[in-house]
Amino acid sequence: MSKSTVLEDYNTSEKDKSCRYFKMVKIKSLKAKTSEKLVKKLVDKDAVLHTDESITLVNIADCIDTHII
């Protein structure tokens, strides 16, 4: 399930609240190293990620621009 959030472009003040797509990947473990590798491979470095407080995502901020918990 997903809930869209209104996002505003900092430069143009244009608002967007669409969810473009979801990509699911089967992983072998829930270790932080596994999630870090996937984020580095699949997510743009300039991305903003909204996540829960999972310990799997502890070091994710090192891989992306902004991590919001």
Secondary structure, DSSP 8 states (H G I E B T S, - for coil): ------EE-TTT--EE-----------S---HHHHHHHHHHHS-TT-EEE----GGGTTGGGTSSEEE-
